[in-house]
Amino acid sequence: MKLYIQITEKNKKFKSIYKSRRDIYMKEDLEGNIEELKNYLNKLDESGLYDAEKYSRSLLHQTSQLSYFYCSLVKDGSPSDTYYHVHKRPKEHQMAYFNIGRGFPKELMDGHWCYIVKDLGYKMLIIPCTSIKKESSPLNPHFEKDLTVIDDHGTITHSRMQLTDLRTVDIQRLDCRKPFYTVCDDREEIRNFIIEHLF
C-alpha cells in the first residue's frame, strides 16, 4: 500500500510538471505565432497590393467574436452544446447582411448582402451578392444572376448574386444592425438557376 501511494504521488507530481511545461510551450507558441503574423502583415502592407489594415481589422473582429462565444456564452465548458441566438432572424428568399470574413484572393470578403437559400438552424446556406455599378463587368450567365430587391425604405435596387461564393455560415456572422430586404424575383426561378448551374 505504501509503495502504491508513493507511485501515485510521483504520477501526480509528473503530471503537474508536464502540464506546467505544456502551458509554457503553448504560451510561447501563441506569442511566436502572433509575432510571425505581425511580420506577414507588415510584408503584405509593404507590398502595396493588399489592404493589410482591413485584413487585421477582419482578424480582430473574428477573434473578438470567438472570445465572446467561448468566454461569455459557453457556461458549462461544452461549446458543442452552446448556440448563438439572434433576436431577429431573416427568412429564406430574403437578403441579409453577413460578415463573411476574409479568405483567399478570389473569394468575396468582408460584409456583403447575401441571398438566403436555406435556413439550417444555427447555420445558413447563403449566396453573397455584389452591387451593380456602371463599371461592373458584364453579367456572367453561368455563375451570376441579377436580383431585384426592395429595401426597408421601399426603394427598388438591384444586386448581383455570385453563385461561385455559395457557402454555409454560422448565424453569428449575421449583422443584426442591418435590416432584411425583400427579393422580388420568383423563388422557384432562383432555385432552378442554382440547381442548373451547380449540378
GROMACS elastic network, one bead per residue, 0.5 to 0.9 nm:
[ bonds ]
;  ai    aj funct       b0    kb
    1     4     6  0.50600   500
    1     5     6  0.62954   500
    1     6     6  0.87168   500
    2     5     6  0.51857   500
    2     6     6  0.62886   500
    2     7     6  0.87458   500
    3     6     6  0.51043   500
    3     7     6  0.62395   500
    3     8     6  0.85998   500
    4     7     6  0.51680   500
    4     8     6  0.60888   500
    4     9     6  0.86093   500
    5     8     6  0.50287   500
    5     9     6  0.61140   500
    5    10     6  0.85855   500
    6     9     6  0.51783   500
    6    10     6  0.62267   500
    6    11     6  0.86604   500
    7    10     6  0.50586   500
    7    11     6  0.61553   500
    7    12     6  0.86685   500
    8    11     6  0.50554   500
    8    12     6  0.62486   500
    8    13     6  0.86415   500
    9    12     6  0.50906   500
    9    13     6  0.61844   500
    9    14     6  0.85781   500
   10    13     6  0.50299   500
   10    14     6  0.60311   500
   10    15     6  0.85286   500
   11    14     6  0.50175   500
   11    15     6  0.60674   500
   11    16     6  0.84920   500
   12    15     6  0.51346   500
   12    16     6  0.61134   500
   12    17     6  0.86525   500
   13    16     6  0.50733   500
   13    17     6  0.62173   500
   13    18     6  0.85492   500
   14    17     6  0.51468   500
   14    18     6  0.60272   500
   14    19     6  0.85420   500
   15    19     6  0.60010   500
   15    20     6  0.84550   500
   16    19     6  0.51826   500
   16    20     6  0.61319   500
   16    21     6  0.86399   500
   17    20     6  0.50933   500
   17    21     6  0.61548   500
   17    22     6  0.84646   500
   18    21     6  0.52122   500
   18    22     6  0.59704   500
   18    23     6  0.85458   500
   19    23     6  0.60679   500
   19    24     6  0.85980   500
   20    23     6  0.52104   500
   20    24     6  0.63519   500
   20    25     6  0.87790   500
   21    24     6  0.50457   500
   21    25     6  0.61875   500
   21    26     6  0.85770   500
   22    25     6  0.50926   500
   22    26     6  0.60904   500
   22    27     6  0.85582   500
   23    26     6  0.50845   500
   23    27     6  0.61311   500
   23    28     6  0.85548   500
   24    27     6  0.51418   500
   24    28     6  0.61505   500
   24    29     6  0.85567   500
   25    28     6  0.50033   500
   25    29     6  0.60309   500
   25    30     6  0.85621   500
   26    30     6  0.61142   500
   26    31     6  0.86112   500
   27    30     6  0.50502   500
   27    31     6  0.61879   500
   27    32     6  0.84417   500
   28    31     6  0.51596   500
   28    32     6  0.59679   500
   28    33     6  0.84691   500
   29    33     6  0.59842   500
   29    34     6  0.85635   500
   30    33     6  0.50608   500
   30    34     6  0.62029   500
   30    35     6  0.86615   500
   31    34     6  0.51048   500
   31    35     6  0.62548   500
   31    36     6  0.86353   500
   32    35     6  0.51231   500
   32    36     6  0.61579   500
   32    37     6  0.85221   500
   33    36     6  0.50364   500
   33    37     6  0.60020   500
   33    38     6  0.85748   500
   34    38     6  0.62038   500
   34    39     6  0.87042   500
   35    38     6  0.50870   500
   35    39     6  0.63566   500
   35    40     6  0.88417   500
   36    39     6  0.50523   500
   36    40     6  0.63807   500
   36    41     6  0.86608   500
   37    40     6  0.51852   500
   37    41     6  0.61415   500
   37    42     6  0.86324   500
   38    41     6  0.50336   500
   38    42     6  0.61547   500
   38    43     6  0.85302   500
   39    42     6  0.52029   500
   39    43     6  0.61735   500
   39    44     6  0.86739   500
   40    44     6  0.60988   500
   40    45     6  0.84956   500
   41    44     6  0.50733   500
   41    45     6  0.60974   500
   41    46     6  0.85847   500
   41    52     6  0.59015   500
   41    53     6  0.82402   500
   41    55     6  0.84312   500
   41    56     6  0.76607   500
   42    46     6  0.60776   500
   42    47     6  0.86169   500
   42    52     6  0.75813   500
   43    46     6  0.51641   500
   43    47     6  0.63212   500
   43    52     6  0.88294   500
   44    47     6  0.52003   500
   44    48     6  0.70618   500
   44    49     6  0.73091   500
   44    50     6  0.61764   500
   44    51     6  0.76859   500
   44    52     6  0.59774   500
   45    48     6  0.56856   500
   45    49     6  0.75571   500
   45    50     6  0.65236   500
   45    51     6  0.65871   500
   45    52     6  0.51557   500
   45    53     6  0.76431   500
   46    49     6  0.81933   500
   46    50     6  0.88402   500
   46    52     6  0.89355   500
   47    50     6  0.70813   500
   48    51     6  0.75021   500
   48    52     6  0.88578   500
   49    52     6  0.89914   500
   50    53     6  0.88018   500
   50    54     6  0.89499   500
   50    55     6  0.85800   500
   51    54     6  0.55703   500
   51    55     6  0.64411   500
   51    56     6  0.88437   500
   52    56     6  0.60621   500
   52    57     6  0.85172   500
   53    56     6  0.51260   500
   53    57     6  0.62146   500
   53    58     6  0.86499   500
   54    58     6  0.61610   500
   54    59     6  0.86687   500
   54   110     6  0.89444   500
   55    59     6  0.62789   500
   55    60     6  0.85880   500
   55   101     6  0.88090   500
   55   102     6  0.69350   500
   55   110     6  0.89548   500
   56    59     6  0.50144   500
   56    60     6  0.60905   500
   56    61     6  0.85744   500
   57    61     6  0.61179   500
   57    62     6  0.86487   500
   58    61     6  0.51021   500
   58    62     6  0.62397   500
   58    63     6  0.85411   500
   58   101     6  0.62423   500
   58   102     6  0.67874   500
   58   110     6  0.72323   500
   59    62     6  0.52186   500
   59    63     6  0.60194   500
   59    64     6  0.85089   500
   59   101     6  0.80902   500
   59   102     6  0.82053   500
   60    63     6  0.51176   500
   60    64     6  0.60616   500
   60    65     6  0.85739   500
   61    64     6  0.51919   500
   61    65     6  0.62356   500
   61    66     6  0.86827   500
   61   101     6  0.88293   500
   62    65     6  0.50714   500
   62    66     6  0.61706   500
   62    67     6  0.85456   500
   62   101     6  0.76441   500
   63    66     6  0.50366   500
   63    67     6  0.60729   500
   63    68     6  0.85819   500
   64    68     6  0.61640   500
   64    69     6  0.86941   500
   65    68     6  0.50032   500
   65    69     6  0.62709   500
   65    70     6  0.86995   500
   65   172     6  0.80889   500
   65   173     6  0.89732   500
   66    69     6  0.51100   500
   66    70     6  0.60714   500
   66    71     6  0.80394   500
   67    70     6  0.53630   500
   67    71     6  0.53547   500
   67    72     6  0.73557   500
   68    71     6  0.54462   500
   68    72     6  0.51170   500
   68    73     6  0.65915   500
   68    74     6  0.88716   500
   69    72     6  0.56821   500
   69    74     6  0.64109   500
   69    79     6  0.84105   500
   69    82     6  0.84672   500
   69    83     6  0.85402   500
   69    84     6  0.75491   500
   70    73     6  0.60529   500
   70    74     6  0.53423   500
   70    75     6  0.86240   500
   70    77     6  0.85404   500
   70    79     6  0.70317   500
   71    74     6  0.63552   500
   71    75     6  0.83066   500
   72    75     6  0.72684   500
   73    79     6  0.86546   500
   73    82     6  0.70560   500
   73    83     6  0.80158   500
   73    84     6  0.77695   500
   74    77     6  0.59327   500
   74    78     6  0.64888   500
   74    79     6  0.58834   500
   74    81     6  0.83557   500
   74    82     6  0.59381   500
   74    83     6  0.85551   500
   75    78     6  0.74391   500
   75    79     6  0.86004   500
   75    82     6  0.81589   500
   76    79     6  0.82560   500
   76    81     6  0.89732   500
   76    82     6  0.89300   500
   78    81     6  0.56381   500
   78    82     6  0.67503   500
   79    82     6  0.50811   500
   79    83     6  0.80017   500
   80    83     6  0.79647   500
   83   122     6  0.69594   500
   84   122     6  0.72805   500
   84   170     6  0.87559   500
   84   171     6  0.71500   500
   84   172     6  0.62303   500
   85    88     6  0.87670   500
   85    89     6  0.89806   500
   85   122     6  0.79967   500
   85   171     6  0.78520   500
   85   172     6  0.78636   500
   86    89     6  0.62338   500
   86   171     6  0.79118   500
   86   172     6  0.80017   500
   86   174     6  0.85405   500
   86   176     6  0.74872   500
   87   176     6  0.82413   500
   88   176     6  0.74447   500
   89    96     6  0.89613   500
   89   171     6  0.88177   500
   89   174     6  0.85948   500
   89   176     6  0.81409   500
   89   180     6  0.86925   500
   90    93     6  0.87867   500
   90    94     6  0.65647   500
   90    95     6  0.75840   500
   90    96     6  0.65473   500
   90   116     6  0.79920   500
   90   119     6  0.86378   500
   90   179     6  0.88645   500
   90   180     6  0.63361   500
   90   181     6  0.88510   500
   91    94     6  0.56954   500
   91    95     6  0.83746   500
   91    96     6  0.88949   500
   91   116     6  0.71697   500
   91   118     6  0.83803   500
   91   119     6  0.71931   500
   91   180     6  0.86741   500
   92    95     6  0.83698   500
   92   115     6  0.80048   500
   92   116     6  0.50505   500
   92   117     6  0.56990   500
   92   118     6  0.56328   500
   92   119     6  0.62223   500
   93   115     6  0.65220   500
   93   116     6  0.54497   500
   93   117     6  0.61932   500
   93   118     6  0.81029   500
   93   182     6  0.77081   500
   93   183     6  0.64991   500
   93   187     6  0.65342   500
   94   114     6  0.82464   500
   94   115     6  0.59652   500
   94   116     6  0.57576   500
   94   117     6  0.83869   500
   94   149     6  0.89165   500
   94   180     6  0.66908   500
   94   181     6  0.58223   500
   94   182     6  0.52984   500
   94   183     6  0.56579   500
   95   113     6  0.61426   500
   95   114     6  0.53115   500
   95   116     6  0.62069   500
   95   149     6  0.81014   500
   95   179     6  0.88098   500
   95   180     6  0.56401   500
   95   182     6  0.64572   500
   95   183     6  0.68253   500
   96   112     6  0.82305   500
   96   113     6  0.54173   500
   96   114     6  0.54656   500
   96   115     6  0.68176   500
   96   116     6  0.73843   500
   96   174     6  0.74559   500
   96   175     6  0.79108   500
   96   176     6  0.88529   500
   96   178     6  0.74544   500
   96   179     6  0.69749   500
   96   181     6  0.65436   500
   97   111     6  0.67092   500
   97   112     6  0.55443   500
   97   114     6  0.60289   500
   97   115     6  0.89809   500
   97   128     6  0.89676   500
   97   173     6  0.86364   500
   97   174     6  0.61489   500
   97   175     6  0.56264   500
   97   176     6  0.79663   500
   97   177     6  0.88401   500
   97   178     6  0.64061   500
   97   179     6  0.78691   500
   97   180     6  0.75894   500
   98   101     6  0.88175   500
   98   110     6  0.81559   500
   98   111     6  0.55475   500
   98   112     6  0.56352   500
   98   113     6  0.63826   500
   98   114     6  0.67536   500
   98   128     6  0.84265   500
   98   169     6  0.87431   500
   98   171     6  0.86920   500
   98   172     6  0.87846   500
   98   173     6  0.53890   500
   98   175     6  0.54973   500
   98   176     6  0.87911   500
   99   109     6  0.79527   500
   99   110     6  0.53037   500
   99   112     6  0.64571   500
   99   113     6  0.88747   500
   99   172     6  0.89712   500
   99   173     6  0.52444   500
   99   174     6  0.64590   500
   99   175     6  0.67537   500
  100   103     6  0.87593   500
  100   108     6  0.79288   500
  100   109     6  0.60499   500
  100   110     6  0.53548   500
  100   111     6  0.59854   500
  100   112     6  0.72069   500
  100   128     6  0.85786   500
  100   169     6  0.76298   500
  100   173     6  0.65777   500
  100   174     6  0.87086   500
  101   108     6  0.84839   500
  101   109     6  0.54272   500
  101   111     6  0.71855   500
  101   173     6  0.85553   500
  102   105     6  0.86311   500
  102   107     6  0.78783   500
  102   108     6  0.75268   500
  102   110     6  0.58580   500
  103   106     6  0.83037   500
  103   107     6  0.62685   500
  103   108     6  0.77849   500
  103   109     6  0.67327   500
  104   107     6  0.56629   500
  104   108     6  0.84897   500
  104   109     6  0.86689   500
  105   108     6  0.80184   500
  105   109     6  0.87959   500
  107   164     6  0.84789   500
  107   165     6  0.66788   500
  108   111     6  0.89518   500
  108   112     6  0.83501   500
  108   128     6  0.77002   500
  108   162     6  0.89607   500
  108   165     6  0.68625   500
  109   112     6  0.77030   500
  111   175     6  0.85217   500
  112   128     6  0.60898   500
  112   129     6  0.64771   500
  112   130     6  0.71500   500
  113   127     6  0.86870   500
  113   128     6  0.60516   500
  113   129     6  0.56223   500
  113   130     6  0.72863   500
  113   131     6  0.89077   500
  113   159     6  0.85678   500
  114   126     6  0.59634   500
  114   127     6  0.53217   500
  114   129     6  0.53420   500
  114   130     6  0.85845   500
  114   161     6  0.78344   500
  115   125     6  0.86727   500
  115   126     6  0.55335   500
  115   127     6  0.50892   500
  115   128     6  0.62695   500
  115   129     6  0.69919   500
  115   161     6  0.73417   500
  115   183     6  0.84185   500
  116   119     6  0.72695   500
  116   124     6  0.70352   500
  116   125     6  0.62036   500
  116   127     6  0.65954   500
  116   128     6  0.87599   500
  117   124     6  0.76468   500
  117   125     6  0.54676   500
  117   126     6  0.54357   500
  117   127     6  0.71626   500
  117   191     6  0.80869   500
  118   123     6  0.88827   500
  118   124     6  0.58676   500
  118   125     6  0.50241   500
  118   126     6  0.71159   500
  119   122     6  0.81623   500
  119   123     6  0.67698   500
  119   125     6  0.65021   500
  119   126     6  0.88083   500
  120   124     6  0.51278   500
  120   125     6  0.70681   500
  120   168     6  0.88524   500
  121   124     6  0.69882   500
  121   171     6  0.80853   500
  122   169     6  0.86927   500
  122   170     6  0.61794   500
  122   171     6  0.55311   500
  122   172     6  0.82733   500
  123   168     6  0.65112   500
  123   169     6  0.54134   500
  123   171     6  0.50965   500
  123   172     6  0.84092   500
  124   167     6  0.83374   500
  124   168     6  0.54970   500
  124   169     6  0.54921   500
  124   170     6  0.65870   500
  124   171     6  0.64789   500
  125   166     6  0.74180   500
  125   167     6  0.58258   500
  125   169     6  0.65555   500
  126   165     6  0.85764   500
  126   166     6  0.59024   500
  126   167     6  0.56839   500
  126   168     6  0.61362   500
  126   169     6  0.73832   500
  127   161     6  0.64755   500
  127   162     6  0.62718   500
  127   163     6  0.61002   500
  127   164     6  0.82363   500
  127   165     6  0.61812   500
  127   167     6  0.65494   500
  127   168     6  0.87570   500
  128   160     6  0.85539   500
  128   161     6  0.62123   500
  128   162     6  0.58411   500
  128   163     6  0.76775   500
  128   164     6  0.89632   500
  128   165     6  0.62974   500
  128   166     6  0.67968   500
  128   167     6  0.83696   500
  129   146     6  0.89466   500
  129   159     6  0.61079   500
  129   160     6  0.51436   500
  129   162     6  0.54922   500
  129   163     6  0.85866   500
  129   165     6  0.87986   500
  130   159     6  0.57861   500
  130   160     6  0.51211   500
  130   161     6  0.66063   500
  130   162     6  0.72887   500
  131   136     6  0.84352   500
  131   158     6  0.70914   500
  131   159     6  0.50178   500
  131   160     6  0.61503   500
  132   135     6  0.82463   500
  132   136     6  0.60583   500
  132   137     6  0.88058   500
  132   146     6  0.85320   500
  132   158     6  0.67317   500
  132   159     6  0.59517   500
  132   160     6  0.64107   500
  133   136     6  0.50633   500
  133   137     6  0.86660   500
  134   137     6  0.85093   500
  136   139     6  0.84876   500
  137   140     6  0.83903   500
  139   142     6  0.88061   500
  139   143     6  0.85626   500
  139   144     6  0.62834   500
  139   145     6  0.73831   500
  139   146     6  0.79914   500
  139   160     6  0.82906   500
  140   143     6  0.58157   500
  140   144     6  0.53364   500
  140   145     6  0.78316   500
  141   144     6  0.54320   500
  141   145     6  0.66459   500
  142   145     6  0.84374   500
  142   163     6  0.86237   500
  142   197     6  0.63882   500
  143   161     6  0.81750   500
  143   162     6  0.62845   500
  143   163     6  0.50940   500
  143   164     6  0.61914   500
  143   194     6  0.87210   500
  143   197     6  0.70090   500
  143   198     6  0.88743   500
  144   160     6  0.64452   500
  144   161     6  0.54308   500
  144   162     6  0.50933   500
  144   163     6  0.59173   500
  144   164     6  0.81256   500
  145   159     6  0.84228   500
  145   160     6  0.56498   500
  145   161     6  0.51380   500
  145   162     6  0.71653   500
  145   163     6  0.80130   500
  145   190     6  0.83439   500
  145   193     6  0.82243   500
  146   158     6  0.66757   500
  146   159     6  0.56714   500
  146   161     6  0.60219   500
  147   157     6  0.84199   500
  147   158     6  0.55594   500
  147   159     6  0.52328   500
  147   160     6  0.60615   500
  147   161     6  0.69204   500
  147   183     6  0.70213   500
  147   184     6  0.74543   500
  147   185     6  0.63618   500
  148   156     6  0.68717   500
  148   157     6  0.59703   500
  148   159     6  0.66113   500
  148   160     6  0.89568   500
  148   182     6  0.86457   500
  148   183     6  0.60906   500
  148   184     6  0.54874   500
  148   185     6  0.62129   500
  149   155     6  0.81332   500
  149   156     6  0.56222   500
  149   157     6  0.51873   500
  149   158     6  0.57345   500
  149   159     6  0.71387   500
  149   181     6  0.65357   500
  149   182     6  0.56654   500
  149   184     6  0.57560   500
  149   185     6  0.80282   500
  150   153     6  0.77534   500
  150   154     6  0.55235   500
  150   155     6  0.54275   500
  150   157     6  0.61983   500
  150   158     6  0.85405   500
  150   181     6  0.58485   500
  150   182     6  0.52014   500
  150   183     6  0.65170   500
  150   184     6  0.72051   500
  151   154     6  0.53517   500
  151   155     6  0.54661   500
  151   156     6  0.65932   500
  151   157     6  0.73533   500
  151   179     6  0.80866   500
  151   180     6  0.74722   500
  151   182     6  0.66495   500
  151   183     6  0.89877   500
  152   155     6  0.74059   500
  152   179     6  0.66461   500
  152   180     6  0.71871   500
  152   181     6  0.63302   500
  152   182     6  0.82761   500
  153   156     6  0.89096   500
  161   165     6  0.89581   500
  162   165     6  0.57782   500
  162   166     6  0.72613   500
  163   166     6  0.53572   500
  163   194     6  0.73798   500
  163   197     6  0.84681   500
  163   198     6  0.85115   500
  164   167     6  0.88604   500
  169   172     6  0.81325   500
  169   173     6  0.68554   500
  169   174     6  0.87959   500
  170   173     6  0.58008   500
  170   174     6  0.79631   500
  171   174     6  0.55568   500
  172   175     6  0.80070   500
  174   177     6  0.88510   500
  174   178     6  0.88458   500
  175   178     6  0.59558   500
  175   179     6  0.88115   500
  176   179     6  0.74247   500
  183   186     6  0.81678   500
  183   187     6  0.84232   500
  184   187     6  0.84557   500
  185   188     6  0.87822   500
  185   189     6  0.74845   500
  185   190     6  0.74097   500
  186   189     6  0.52673   500
  186   190     6  0.65274   500
  186   191     6  0.87975   500
  187   190     6  0.52127   500
  187   191     6  0.61885   500
  187   192     6  0.86707   500
  188   192     6  0.60849   500
  188   193     6  0.85373   500
  189   192     6  0.51856   500
  189   193     6  0.62491   500
  189   194     6  0.87886   500
  190   193     6  0.50426   500
  190   194     6  0.63267   500
  190   195     6  0.87473   500
  191   194     6  0.52010   500
  191   195     6  0.62824   500
  191   196     6  0.85382   500
  192   195     6  0.51194   500
  192   196     6  0.58485   500
  192   197     6  0.84644   500
  193   196     6  0.51850   500
  193   197     6  0.61522   500
  193   198     6  0.84512   500
  194   197     6  0.54787   500
  194   198     6  0.59918   500
  194   199     6  0.83752   500
  195   198     6  0.53080   500
  195   199     6  0.57974   500
  196   199     6  0.58679   500
